[in-house]
């Protein structure tokens, strides 16, 4: 986890991730419940969100048919891990959504209506996320929900039953199989493959260290992804986040002459291991998770030459219209976020998710409702949100599997684009198909 404040806000009009221990390993329906032999659904969650269903009843009515509140505003919901262990990673999201709200309203709103974002904290309390979804849909009549909740399997079926679209602001495991979910980032399989494919550019031998507390299956997943990427994990070690020293881990990397290494642990432990390895003379680049990286790492020489695998175009750049608008909004409305730890990929995911709602509204005519926003998503063709995300296309009745990821680096004390600049690197579906098929077979 990245260092940051712990807040306990349950409900705010915006203007307010390894997975929480109390919520890891919940049963997930469809893809979330499927397993590659030796690889659990919780493992995927740890890899994507950390380092790398409860059934619910619904009424016959759609709670998303109301277009505006009593004040005429359009309401958009957001559910995320804004407090607890992941506040440090997602702590900037609500502020960024506030900046998005101000930006949109200053430009005339959504199709002439002012917009407001209502953020609900999933926190670490069991059931808080489902309660939040019911409130957003049944009471606030939101037209869409922005999802950065690591345990969204608890409420996605409810949103689906109520016909309120969900914008996936991260590689949700349950969302991969949900036709009512509209992702902006690559699938868990694609982003995981991205780690290994990036490691391959530094040689066929790589090292891997994963958390001893709850990531026992993580190594099996990386082995499954490493093989098609042409990588051999010469070192695969469990490490404790409370270990007094990581000299042994770094020595193992050095002994095997790894070309690069990956750390499947929380941000604080990543820093400790990286600093230890640097002190021991290890200069192999680290493949870090853009999802939970800390931009302040650029000031730490131990992270120099590290490479990040991410879900959206480099959040720190202003090279495309979408990136430029994002950076301008941060500078104007939330200058306290810009350049700090919360100025990270999670915040960019939230902004891009909100921009997708705006794009859908623009693609519709008449009243803005959950139904019209959903139709607007289907009307989008190769939508990149001004160069912030890979081309987005959604098909009615079918889950969306995005297969492109982004690369950026830490070099010379700066965050810089990778070799492809602000363009995505895409995985051939044929490469991922065998792994996905194995998951599907195991889940039957």
N, C-alpha and C positions, 0 to 999 in steps of 0.2 A: 504494500500500500504506500501511496505517496503521503508525505507529511502534509497535514492540513488541519483545519478546524473540524470539530465534531459539533454538528448542530442538531436540534431536535424539533424541527418545524414540520408539522403535519399537513398544513394547508395554507398556501399563500397565493394571492394573486401575484404573478411574477413581477417582480419589481424587487424572491428568495433565490479496480473492482476485481480482483478476486471476489468471490461470492460470500455474503455474510454467513458465518459458521452455522447459525440457526436455520439457514435456508438452503444449505447445500444438499445435493443429492435427492431432491424431491422427485417423485415419479412424474415423468413427462409423457404426454400422449404422443402418438405417431413418431416422428423422428426423434423427439426428445427421449423417448423410452427405448429406442433401438440401441443396440450395442454391437460394435465390432468385437470379436472374441477378445476378452481381456480389457476392453475399452468401454467405460461407462459414459452415460450422458453427462454426469457431473464432471467427468474428465474434460470433455469438450468445453464446458463452461469455464473451468479453471484455466484452460489453455487460452481461450479467447478473452475472457473478461479479466482473468487474474494474471496472466503473465504473458502470460504469453502474451395430477390434475384433479386438482380437486374439481369434481363436477360441480356445476352450479345451475340452478334453475333460472329460467327466463320467462318473461311474459310473452304474449303473442304480439305485443306491440313493439315497434321499433322506437327506442328512446332517442334516436338520432334524427327524427324527422323535423324537429323544430329548428328553424334557421337562425333566429336571433333571440336574445334575452329581452327582458322588459325595457332595457335601455337602448335596444337596437344594436348592441354589439354582437359580433361573431365570437363565440367562445371556442378556444382550442385547449385541449387538456394535455397534461404532461405527467408521466409517472416515472420516477427514477429513484436511485439510491442516494438521496441527497443528504442523509445523515448516516451515522454509524461508520463502519470500517472504510466505506468508499466515498465519504464526504470529501476527502482530499482529492480524489479523482474527478468526482462529479460536482464538486462544490461551486464551480463557475457556471454550471448549466442554467440555473434559474436567472442569474444575472444576464447571461447572454440572451436568453429568451426575452427578458425585459428589453434588452437593446433591440432585438428583432421587432418587438411590438412597437416600440417608439419609432423605429425606422419605417415600418409599414404604415402606421397611422400618419406620420408626417408626410407620406406620399399619397394620402387619400384613402388609406385602408384597403380592405379586400373588397373589390367591386363596389366601392363607395361606402362600405360599412367599417366602422372602427372594429379592431380586433383586440381581444385580450386573451392571455394565456393563463390558465389556472393550473398551478403545479401542485401535485400531491406526492408526498414523500412515502416511498415504499418502506424505507427504514429497515429495521431488523425485526419488527413485530410480525409474527405469523398472521396472515390474513389482511394486513394493512393495505396491500396492493389491490386485492379484490374489492375491499371496501371502497378504496379510492376510485376504482373503475366504475363501480355502481353509482357513486356520488357524481362523478363527472358526467356520466351518461344520463342517469335518471333525474338528477337535480339541476345540473349546470347545462345540460343539453349541448354538449360539445359536438362539433362537426368532425373531429378527428382527435386521436390521442398520440402524442409523441412518446415513444417508449425507449427508456434507457434502464429499465428494471431487469435485473439479472434473474429474477424468478417470475417472469411474465407468463409462464405456463399456467399460473393460478387464475389469470383473468382474461387471457386472450380468447378462450371459448365464449366467455360472456360478451365481450365486445363483438365477436363474430355473430352471436345469436341476436344481438341488438342492432346489427348492421351498421356499426360505427367503425370506420377504417382506422387502422393502427399503422403509424409510420415507425418502422424499426430503425432506431438511431444507433444500433450496434448489431453485431452478428448473433441475433437471438437464436437459440437452439430450437425452441418450440416454434418460433416464427418461420423457420425454414419450410415447415410443412403446412403453414396456414395461408390459405388463399385470400384471407381478409387482411393480411399483413403486407406492407409495402416497404421493403428494405432500401436503404441507401448505401449500405456497406456490403462487402462480400460475405458469402456464407462462412460458417465456421470451418468447413473443409477447405475452402479456397484460401482463407487467411492463414490457416495452419500450414497448408502446402507452401504458402508464400515464405514462411520462416525457413523451411528446408531448402526451397529453391534459391533463396537469397544466400543461405549458407554455402550452397554448391558453388557460387561464384568465387568463393575463397578456398576452394579445394574440396575434395571428396570426403575428407575426414573432419568431423565436427564433434564438439563436446556439448553435453547437456546436463544441467543440474536442476532438480525439481524438488518442490517442498515435501518434507517428510510428514507434515501434519495431516494432509488430506489429498495428496496428489499421487498416490501410489500407482494409479493406472496411466498417469500422464506419459510415462516413458513408452508404454505400449502404443499410444496414439502417435507419438512422434516417430517411433520406428515404422509404423504403417505409412506415415506421410513421407518419411525420409527415403524409403526405397524407390518410389516412383520419381523422386526428385534427383536420384543418383547420389545420395549422401549416405555415408556410413557413420553412425553415432559411435565413435570409438570410446567415448566416455559417457556413462549415464549414471548419475549419482543422486541419491536422496540427501537433502540437506535440511537442517532444522533452522527455523527463523531465529531461534534463541541460542544457536551455537556460539560459543565464545570466540571461535576462530575458524577461518575458512582456508587455511594454508593447504590442507590436504586436497581440497577441491582444485585449487589452482595448480598444485603440483601435478595432479592427475592430467589436467589439460596440457601442461608442459611436457610431461613424459610421453604422451601420445602425439605430440606435435600437431594438435588440432589447428585447422585453418581458420576456424571461427568457433564461437560457442553461444549457446542460448541458455538463459536462466528463466526457468518457470517458477518464479517466486515473487513475492510482493516487492514493491518498489524500494522499501528501506533495506531489505535483504539484498536486493540487486546492487544497491549502492555499496554495501559492505563487502560483498564478494568482488565486485569490480575493482574497488579500491585496493583490496588485498592482492588480487591478481596483478594489478599494475605495479604494486610495490615489489612483487616477486619477479618482475621483469616480463610478464606475459604481455605480448603486444598483438595477439590475434584479435581481430575485431569481434565485437559482440553484436549479435542480432537481437535488437530490443523490440519490445512491443510498443508500437506507436500509441496504442490504446491507453497504456498506463505509464508512459514515459513522462518524465518531468523536464520541461524545457530548461530549467535551471541546471540540468546536468551539463549543459554546454560549458559551464565554468569549471567543471571537474576534468582535469587532464586524463583521468583514467577512462573517461568515456569518449575520448577523441578517437575518431575513425569508427565509432559504432554506427550501425545501420538500422534504421527503423522500418518495420513493415506496418503499414497503416491502412485505414479504411476509406479515407478521403484524401484529396489533394493536400499537399503540405499546408497546414493551418497557418503557418507563419509567413507565407508568401503573399504577394499582391500582384501576381503576374496575369491572372485571368480576371474577367469581370466579376465572377462570383467571389473569388478570394479578395479582390480589392474592396468590394462592398462590405464584406465581412470585417476586414481589418479597419475600415473606416468607421463602421458602426461601433466597434469596440473602443476606438479612440474617442469617439464623440460621446457615447452614452455610458460606457463603463471603463474609463481609463485606468481604474484600479485593478482591472483584470489583465489588461494588456501587458505582456512580458513577464507575468507572474506564473506560479505553478498551475493555477487554474486556467491559464491561457494555453489549453492543451487540445488534444484530439477530441476528447469527450465534448468539450464546448463547441468545437467545430461540427461534430455530429449533430448536436442539438440545433444549431443554426441551420444546417443543411436540411434537417428534418422539417423545420418550420418553413423554409423556403420551398420545400416540396408541396406543402399545403397551399402556399401562395400560388405556386405554379398550377396546381389543380384548380384552384378557384378561378384563375385567369382563363383556364381552358373551358369554363362552364358559362352558362348564361342563366339569368333568372335568380331565384333565391339560392342562397348558399346553405345547404343542408349536408348532413352526413352522406346522403345518397348522391347529391350532386358532386361532392368532393370525391367520392369513390369513382364516379363516372369521369371526373376530371383526371384522375390518376390513369385510367385506361386510355384517355385521349392523348396522353403525352407520348412522344416518339423520340427516342434517343436523347432524352432530356438530361443535361449535365449540370443544371443549375448554375450556368455561367462558368463551367469548368471546375466546379468543386467536387463532382462525383463522376463515376463511370457512367456511360450512357444507360439511362433507365427506361425500361419498357415493361409494362405490366399487362398480363392477359387475364381476362375475366374468368374466374373459377379455377385458376391454376396458381399454385405457390410460385414465388419468384426466387430463382437461384442465381445470385450475382457472383461472378467468378474473377473479378479484377481487383487488384490491390495496388497500393502506392508505396514508393520507397523514398525515404529521405535520410540524411546523414547528420552526424555531429562531427564537425571538422574545423580545426583551428579556432575553437572557442565559439563557433557559430552553428546554427541550424541551417543546413543547405539541402537543396533538392538532390535527388539521386540522378543516375545517369539518364533516366527518361524524363527528367525535369518534372513538370506537373502533369504528365500523362500517366495513365495506369498501366500496369503489367497484368496481362490476362492469362488465366490458366485454361488450357484446353479442356472442355467438358469430358473428352475421352480419357484424360488422365485421372480425373476425379471420379468418373463413373464406377470403376471397380470398388473403390472405397465406399462410396455411397450405397452401392448395391449390397455390399457386405453388411453395412449397417441395417439396411432395409430387411435383408434376409434374417438377420439375427433378431429383429424386432417382431417378426411374424409369430 
